[in-house]
Amino acid sequence: MKHGGHIAKSGLAPIFHLFTHAFFKSLLFLGAGAVIHMVHSNEIKGMGGLRKLMPVTHTSFLVACLAIAGIPPFAGFFSKEEILTAAFHANKFIYSIGLFVSGLTAFYMFRLYFSIFWRKEANVHNPHGEGTATMKLPLIVLTAGTLLAGFVPFSKYISSDGAPLETHVDWVFSIAPVALAALAILLAAALYKKENDKAEKIAATLGGLYQSAYKKFYIDEIYLFITQKIIFNLIGRPAAWIESAVAPGPGTGVAPRLGRRYSLMATHTGELDVYASSLDRRPGGLREAQQAYGPENGDVAWNTNLWGFYVNDSIHLTPKLT
């Protein structure tokens, strides 16, 4: 990594985004919690029109959505621009993917925003209202952070070698990502700000593509098939049989034939004293233990000088007397 230079070329742009992201993403999570607290549901289709009932949550959620969409002057704009700038100079194809995903983010976040706070009249009967001051104060604090974090001279304090890095906004370069984000927001508004069937009609024209996207391209189903049908059956079940039939304690399965001292369960217990006891099984260990503790301790099996403990037959550590 070169000394000094521009933050976008230094590899620190993602770290800057992680810093700004902490504010607006936390704000979105807390806002979602406040909404669920209000409507007693996390089903988005049952929400709508909450902006008048939840003014603080509505404002803070809007600010967070604008930030994650990369709209200036909110925090996410500055850090996203640094990432896109770095991608543009490194690989145009990667930049194009980042640009598309940036616009996609703006669309689905404002789909969420309009579906919750607009779309239809609210139908909520809730005596506790938006929430207490302890719920709203963190929203306000994080809103302030989302508004101001982008102006923090991050590259002045964080760099690979302590040398300050240059950071600035290229407004000409920013035209494309900001314009794309704005178009995505307008599209989301057209589809979801008021109650209508436009989105459903578009989904119907896309057919299988929409269905696959709605099902998350069946990633969950594939994962469950691999884990439950293949891994659990071919690996998990044999492992469970070995644990129950071969390696239990005395009295069950095959293990009783092996004897207590040779049982796998007896040696693999997760207890420090059992493992320590296996470090030194010298022939004279029992004799040394009997000399230290007396003939009445004849059950002592061995000692280990390394740990400074004797291990008796009940598998407990007893400190050495000398």
C-alpha positions in Angstrom: 0.0 0.0 0.0 1.4 3.4 -1.0 2.1 6.1 1.6 -0.4 9.0 1.5 -2.5 9.4 -1.7 -6.2 9.3 -2.1 -8.5 7.3 0.2 -10.2 5.6 -2.7 -6.9 4.3 -4.0 -5.6 3.3 -0.5 -7.9 0.4 0.2 -9.5 2.2 3.1 -12.7 3.3 1.3 -14.6 0.2 2.6 -13.5 1.0 6.1 -14.8 4.5 5.7 -18.1 3.0 4.5 -18.2 0.6 7.4 -17.9 3.7 9.7 -20.8 5.6 8.1 -22.8 2.4 7.6 -22.8 1.9 11.4 -25.0 4.9 11.8 -27.6 4.5 9.2 -27.9 0.7 9.3 -28.3 0.8 13.1 -30.9 3.5 12.6 -32.8 1.3 10.2 -32.8 -1.6 12.6 -34.0 0.5 15.5 -36.6 2.1 13.3 -37.9 -1.3 12.3 -38.1 -2.3 16.0 -40.1 0.8 16.7 -42.5 0.0 13.9 -42.9 -3.6 15.0 -43.5 -2.3 18.6 -46.3 -0.1 17.2 -48.2 -2.6 15.0 -47.3 -5.8 16.9 -46.4 -7.5 13.6 -43.4 -7.8 11.3 -45.6 -8.5 8.3 -45.0 -5.5 5.9 -48.3 -6.1 4.1 -50.2 -5.1 7.2 -48.4 -1.8 7.6 -48.8 1.5 5.9 -49.7 5.1 6.7 -47.6 5.2 9.9 -45.9 8.6 9.2 -48.5 10.6 11.1 -48.6 8.2 14.1 -44.8 7.9 14.3 -43.2 11.2 13.3 -39.8 10.7 15.0 -39.5 7.1 13.6 -40.7 8.3 10.2 -38.2 11.1 9.9 -35.3 9.0 11.2 -36.2 6.1 8.9 -36.3 8.5 5.9 -32.9 9.9 6.7 -31.5 6.4 7.0 -33.0 5.4 3.6 -31.6 8.4 1.9 -28.2 7.7 3.4 -28.1 4.0 2.3 -29.3 5.1 -1.1 -26.3 7.3 -1.5 -28.1 10.6 -1.7 -26.0 13.7 -0.7 -25.3 15.1 1.9 -26.1 12.0 4.0 -23.3 9.9 5.3 -23.7 6.9 2.9 -23.2 9.2 -0.1 -19.6 10.1 0.8 -18.4 6.5 1.6 -20.2 4.9 -1.4 -18.6 7.4 -3.7 -15.2 6.5 -2.5 -15.9 2.8 -3.1 -17.3 3.5 -6.6 -14.4 5.7 -7.4 -11.9 3.0 -6.4 -13.8 0.4 -8.4 -14.0 2.7 -11.5 -10.2 3.1 -11.5 -9.5 -0.5 -10.8 -12.0 -2.4 -13.0 -14.8 -0.9 -15.0 -16.9 -4.2 -14.9 -16.8 -4.3 -11.1 -17.7 -0.6 -11.1 -20.8 -1.3 -13.3 -21.9 -4.0 -10.9 -21.5 -1.7 -8.0 -23.4 1.1 -9.8 -26.3 -1.3 -10.5 -26.4 -2.6 -7.0 -26.3 0.9 -5.6 -29.4 1.8 -7.6 -31.1 -1.5 -6.6 -30.4 -0.7 -3.0 -32.1 2.7 -3.4 -35.2 1.0 -5.0 -35.8 -1.7 -2.4 -35.1 0.6 0.6 -37.7 3.0 -0.6 -40.1 0.2 -1.4 -39.8 -0.6 2.3 -40.1 3.1 3.3 -43.3 3.8 1.2 -44.9 0.5 2.2 -44.5 1.2 5.9 -45.2 5.0 6.1 -47.4 5.7 3.1 -49.3 3.4 0.7 -52.6 3.4 2.7 -54.3 4.8 5.7 -53.0 3.4 9.0 -55.3 1.0 10.9 -53.5 0.8 14.3 -55.2 0.8 17.7 -52.3 1.2 20.0 -52.6 2.9 23.4 -48.8 3.2 24.0 -48.2 5.3 20.9 -44.8 5.6 19.1 -42.8 4.7 22.2 -41.1 6.2 25.2 -38.3 8.7 25.2 -35.8 5.9 25.8 -36.9 4.5 22.4 -36.9 7.8 20.5 -33.7 9.3 21.9 -31.4 6.7 20.2 -33.2 7.3 16.9 -32.5 11.0 17.2 -28.8 10.5 18.1 -28.3 8.1 15.2 -30.1 10.4 12.9 -27.6 13.2 13.8 -24.8 10.7 13.2 -26.2 9.8 9.8 -26.4 13.5 8.9 -22.9 14.3 10.1 -20.7 11.2 9.8 -19.9 11.8 6.1 -18.2 15.1 7.0 -15.8 13.5 9.5 -12.2 13.7 8.0 -11.9 10.0 8.3 -8.8 9.7 6.2 -7.0 12.2 8.4 -7.2 9.8 11.3 -7.3 6.3 9.7 -4.6 5.3 7.2 -2.2 2.4 6.7 0.9 4.2 7.9 -0.5 7.1 9.9 0.0 9.5 6.9 -3.2 11.5 6.2 -5.0 10.6 3.0 -6.7 13.0 0.6 -10.5 12.7 0.3 -12.8 14.8 -1.9 -16.0 14.5 -3.8 -15.8 14.5 -7.6 -19.3 15.9 -8.4 -19.1 15.1 -12.0 -18.3 11.5 -11.2 -21.2 11.4 -8.7 -23.8 12.4 -11.4 -24.3 8.8 -12.5 -24.8 7.1 -9.1 -26.9 9.9 -7.7 -29.1 10.1 -10.8 -29.6 6.3 -10.8 -30.5 6.3 -7.1 -33.0 9.2 -7.7 -34.6 7.3 -10.5 -34.9 4.2 -8.4 -36.5 6.2 -5.6 -39.0 7.7 -8.1 -39.8 4.2 -9.4 -40.4 2.9 -5.9 -42.7 5.9 -5.2 -44.7 5.2 -8.4 -45.2 1.5 -7.4 -45.6 1.7 -3.6 -46.4 5.2 -2.4 -50.1 4.7 -3.0 -52.1 1.5 -2.9 -52.3 0.0 -6.4 -51.8 -3.2 -8.4 -48.9 -1.9 -10.6 -46.3 -4.1 -8.8 -48.4 -7.2 -9.1 -49.0 -6.6 -12.9 -45.2 -6.2 -13.5 -44.6 -9.4 -11.4 -47.1 -11.3 -13.6 -45.4 -10.3 -16.8 -42.0 -11.5 -15.5 -43.4 -15.0 -14.8 -40.8 -17.5 -13.7 -38.1 -14.9 -13.2 -40.1 -13.1 -10.6 -41.1 -16.3 -8.9 -37.4 -17.4 -8.8 -36.4 -14.0 -7.3 -39.3 -14.1 -4.9 -38.0 -17.5 -3.7 -34.5 -16.1 -3.4 -33.5 -18.3 -6.4 -34.3 -21.4 -4.1 -31.0 -20.9 -2.2 -32.9 -21.9 1.1 -34.3 -25.0 -0.5 -30.9 -26.1 -1.9 -29.3 -25.5 1.4 -31.9 -27.5 3.3 -31.6 -30.4 0.8 -27.8 -30.5 1.1 -27.8 -30.3 4.9 -30.8 -32.5 5.7 -30.8 -35.1 2.9 -27.1 -35.4 2.4 -25.0 -34.2 5.3 -27.3 -35.2 8.1 -28.1 -38.6 6.6 -24.6 -39.6 5.4 -22.6 -37.9 8.1 -24.8 -36.9 11.0 -26.7 -40.2 11.4 -23.5 -42.4 11.4 -21.9 -40.0 13.8 -24.9 -40.2 16.1 -24.8 -44.0 16.0 -21.1 -44.0 16.9 -21.7 -41.7 19.8 -24.6 -43.7 21.2 -23.5 -47.3 20.4 -19.7 -47.2 20.5 -18.7 -44.3 22.8 -21.2 -44.0 25.7 -20.4 -44.7 29.4 -20.6 -48.1 31.0 -23.9 -50.1 30.6 -24.9 -49.4 27.1 -24.0 -50.4 23.6 -20.6 -51.8 22.6 -18.7 -49.8 25.1 -19.2 -52.1 28.2 -17.2 -54.8 26.4 -14.3 -52.4 26.1 -14.1 -51.6 29.8 -14.2 -48.3 31.6 -10.7 -47.3 31.1 -10.9 -47.9 27.3 -14.2 -46.2 26.8 -14.0 -43.3 24.4 -16.5 -41.3 26.5 -14.2 -41.7 29.5 -11.3 -40.1 27.8 -13.1 -37.5 25.7 -15.0 -35.6 28.4 -13.9 -32.0 27.9 -12.6 -31.9 31.5 -9.1 -30.6 32.1 -8.3 -33.1 34.8 -9.1 -36.1 32.6 -6.7 -34.8 29.9 -4.0 -34.0 32.4 -4.2 -37.5 33.8 -3.3 -39.0 30.4 0.0 -37.0 30.2 2.0 -39.3 32.5 1.1 -43.0 33.0 4.6 -44.2 34.0 4.7 -47.6 35.7 5.9 -45.9 38.9 3.1 -43.4 39.0 0.8 -45.5 41.2 3.6 -46.2 43.7 4.5 -42.5 43.9 0.9 -41.6 44.6 0.5 -44.3 47.3 3.7 -43.0 49.0 2.4 -39.4 48.9 -1.2 -40.2 50.1 -0.8 -43.5 51.9 -2.1 -47.0 51.3 -5.7 -45.9 51.9 -5.5 -44.1 48.6 -4.8 -47.2 46.6 -7.4 -46.2 44.0 -5.0 -43.5 42.8 -4.2 -44.6 39.2 -1.3 -42.3 38.2 0.2 -38.9 38.7 1.5 -36.2 36.4 4.5 -34.2 37.3 3.9 -31.7 34.5 0.6 -30.4 36.0 1.6 -30.9 39.7 -1.5 -32.9 40.4 -2.5 -36.5 41.2 -5.6 -37.9 39.5 -7.6 -40.4 41.5 -10.1 -43.0 40.2 -13.1 -40.6 40.5 -11.4 -38.4 38.0 -10.8 -35.3 40.1 -7.6 -33.4 40.5 -6.0 -33.4 44.0 -3.0 -31.1 44.7 0.3 -32.8 45.4 1.5 -32.6 49.0 5.1 -31.8 48.0 
